Amino acid sequence: MYSRNKTKRTPRTKRIPRTKKTSKTSKTSKTSKTSKTSKTSKTSRTIEYISSNTNDIINYKSIFSHNRKTDKSIIFLKKTEFDIFYSYRYKYPILVKESITSQTGNPGLNEDRIDRSKIDDPFMEDIEIPTEYRHTLEDYDKYMGYGLSMGHNAPAGQHKTNMKVFTETFLLSNITPQEMVLNSGLWALLENWCKKIGENTKLYDIAVFTGSIPSSKNINFKDVGVNMNIPQKMFKIVCFKHVDKPRITFMEIFIVNNLPYFINPKINNYDLSPYLVSNKSWDWFQRFSNIDINNLLTFYGFESKNIRPFRKIISLEIYLHRLLKLLMQKSNWYGYLIYAKTLKELDDKWEECKLQQIDDLKYHQEFYERVRTRLIKESMQKIKPQNIFSISSLYLNNSNKYKNSKTYKN
């Protein structure tokens, strides 16, 4: 359980300014609004039903309209324990919402505990999405050689109520193209931290919004025949209420580059505060992500008139117990294999990897084989070497290209 830090009182944060409306209202427009058909009204109620626990009526698309340019390709998918805002344009979720409680990750009543290590990951395409607006399992399989992985937005480990719920997290509508070292390392720590705060008895209505910021251009992996948009950044918006201050919505935003972060597996505690967006930069985040935070919070029944950061009231460190240390070790070794520049370096790293005290190297071997195939193709066809590390860097400012990508050498 996290305890309150003895620090100075957090100053009150003003409400995040809403986007100004540019359209003028007139009697004519009012008349046209009242003349809508009953069919349109039914549609409105369908897409606004979640906001029924507030006094405001909000269309979910208004969440993604901070820059006055609403992405009309975003659709809403309701799953058992999480909500998906899926982009037809990018073919992955822009935002996924889930709730955290003290029971998160535990089996439901009369349900058996799910052990992922004993189950083949049931990745599958979501039939709710038309074929032309989704990637295939083959697409994701092909780009493994470039260091990419299928990154969960709603983590499988946090949705083990039963097999139906667990399986829903493996639908590709919940998956984002994510760099493998990030996915299995820093991102896993952030997910575990989010799960851990559910044990804090002073916090309630904990919500986690996981999202992606797409790149401006798609990447065409010509040698494997896959054209895909790789998000340049990923983020988590975490908010909750506190029993001592129920009229305040506490919120923070974590953001990371979709790049490898190598974390020392020998440390005992890892501080997540360097990845916070300062509260002074929340408006920047809204412009960058096109997410209207006020509308997002109101949509889910949170008070949006009084939002404050929570960095001063709960710990932002996560303790690395034995299993998390092993996870960080495995994560780093993915990187050592993926970013080998030559066949010799790759083969040497693979032999070294097999000597590590890692219980299961199944996925490491898959990445090794994919990277080896790619390197052979590049050497035979004289293809310019290319991996996700360099691809993602194209979308970062050259002056701070790897500024936030911490490096740890084994």
Secondary structure as the mmCIF struct_conf table of DSSP 4:
data_model
#
loop_
_struct_conf.conf_type_id
_struct_conf.id
_struct_conf.beg_label_comp_id
_struct_conf.beg_label_asym_id
_struct_conf.beg_label_seq_id
_struct_conf.end_label_comp_id
_struct_conf.end_label_asym_id
_struct_conf.end_label_seq_id
HELX_LH_PP_P HELX_LH_PP_P1 LYS A 8 LYS A 21
BEND BEND1 SER A 23 SER A 23
HELX_LH_PP_P HELX_LH_PP_P2 LYS A 24 THR A 25
HELX_RH_AL_P HELX_RH_AL_P1 LYS A 27 THR A 34
TURN_TY1_P TURN_TY1_P1 SER A 35 SER A 35
HELX_RH_AL_P HELX_RH_AL_P2 SER A 38 GLU A 48
HELX_RH_3T_P HELX_RH_3T_P1 TYR A 49 ASN A 53
BEND BEND2 THR A 54 ASP A 56
HELX_RH_3T_P HELX_RH_3T_P2 TYR A 60 PHE A 64
TURN_TY1_P TURN_TY1_P2 HIS A 66 ASN A 67
BEND BEND3 ARG A 68 ARG A 68
TURN_TY1_P TURN_TY1_P3 LYS A 72 SER A 73
STRN STRN1 ILE A 74 LYS A 78
BEND BEND4 THR A 80 GLU A 81
STRN STRN2 PHE A 82 SER A 87
TURN_TY1_P TURN_TY1_P4 TYR A 88 LYS A 91
STRN STRN3 TYR A 92 ILE A 100
TURN_TY1_P TURN_TY1_P5 SER A 102 GLY A 105
BEND BEND5 ASN A 106 ASN A 106
TURN_TY1_P TURN_TY1_P6 LEU A 109 ASN A 110
HELX_LH_PP_P HELX_LH_PP_P3 ASP A 112 ILE A 114
HELX_RH_3T_P HELX_RH_3T_P3 ARG A 116 LYS A 118
BEND BEND6 ILE A 119 ILE A 119
STRN STRN4 MET A 124 MET A 124
TURN_TY1_P TURN_TY1_P7 ILE A 127 GLU A 128
BEND BEND7 ILE A 129 ILE A 129
HELX_RH_3T_P HELX_RH_3T_P4 THR A 131 TYR A 133
BEND BEND8 ARG A 134 ARG A 134
HELX_RH_AL_P HELX_RH_AL_P3 LEU A 137 LYS A 142
HELX_RH_3T_P HELX_RH_3T_P5 TYR A 143 TYR A 146
TURN_TY1_P TURN_TY1_P8 GLY A 147 GLY A 147
STRN STRN5 LEU A 148 HIS A 152
BEND BEND9 ASN A 153 ALA A 154
HELX_RH_3T_P HELX_RH_3T_P6 ALA A 156 GLN A 158
BEND BEND10 THR A 161 ASN A 162
HELX_RH_AL_P HELX_RH_AL_P4 MET A 163 GLU A 168
TURN_TY1_P TURN_TY1_P9 THR A 169 PHE A 170
STRN STRN6 LEU A 171 LEU A 171
HELX_RH_3T_P HELX_RH_3T_P7 LEU A 172 ASN A 174
STRN STRN7 ILE A 175 GLU A 179
HELX_RH_AL_P HELX_RH_AL_P5 MET A 180 SER A 184
TURN_TY1_P TURN_TY1_P10 GLY A 185 GLY A 185
HELX_RH_AL_P HELX_RH_AL_P6 LEU A 186 LYS A 196
HELX_RH_3T_P HELX_RH_3T_P8 ILE A 197 GLU A 199
TURN_TY1_P TURN_TY1_P11 THR A 201 LYS A 202
STRN STRN8 LEU A 203 ILE A 213
BEND BEND11 SER A 216 LYS A 217
STRN STRN9 ILE A 219 PHE A 221
TURN_TY1_P TURN_TY1_P12 LYS A 222 GLY A 225
STRN STRN10 VAL A 226 MET A 228
HELX_LH_PP_P HELX_LH_PP_P4 ASN A 229 PRO A 231
BEND BEND12 GLN A 232 GLN A 232
STRN STRN11 LYS A 233 HIS A 242
TURN_TY1_P TURN_TY1_P13 VAL A 243 ASP A 244
STRN STRN12 LYS A 245 ASN A 257
BEND BEND13 ASN A 258 LEU A 259
TURN_TY1_P TURN_TY1_P14 PRO A 265 LYS A 266
BEND BEND14 ASN A 268 ASN A 268
STRN STRN13 ASN A 269 ASP A 271
HELX_RH_3T_P HELX_RH_3T_P9 SER A 273 TYR A 275
STRN STRN14 LEU A 276 LEU A 276
HELX_LH_PP_P HELX_LH_PP_P5 VAL A 277 SER A 278
HELX_RH_3T_P HELX_RH_3T_P10 ASN A 279 SER A 281
HELX_RH_AL_P HELX_RH_AL_P7 TRP A 282 SER A 289
HELX_RH_AL_P HELX_RH_AL_P8 ILE A 293 PHE A 299
TURN_TY1_P TURN_TY1_P15 TYR A 300 GLY A 301
BEND BEND15 LYS A 305 ASN A 306
STRN STRN15 ILE A 307 ARG A 308
TURN_TY1_P TURN_TY1_P16 ARG A 311 ILE A 313
BEND BEND16 ILE A 314 ILE A 314
STRN STRN16 GLU A 317 TYR A 319
HELX_RH_AL_P HELX_RH_AL_P9 ARG A 322 ILE A 338
TURN_TY1_P TURN_TY1_P17 TYR A 339 TYR A 339
BEND BEND17 THR A 342 THR A 342
HELX_RH_AL_P HELX_RH_AL_P10 LEU A 343 CYS A 353
TURN_TY1_P TURN_TY1_P18 LYS A 354 LEU A 355
BEND BEND18 GLN A 356 GLN A 356
BEND BEND19 ASP A 359 ASP A 359
HELX_RH_AL_P HELX_RH_AL_P11 LYS A 362 GLN A 381
TURN_TY1_P TURN_TY1_P19 LYS A 382 LYS A 382
HELX_LH_PP_P HELX_LH_PP_P6 ILE A 383 PRO A 385
HELX_RH_AL_P HELX_RH_AL_P12 ILE A 388 SER A 393
TURN_TY1_P TURN_TY1_P20 LEU A 394 TYR A 395
BEND BEND20 LEU A 396 LEU A 396
HELX_RH_3T_P HELX_RH_3T_P11 ASN A 398 ASN A 400
TURN_TY1_P TURN_TY1_P21 LYS A 401 ASN A 404
#
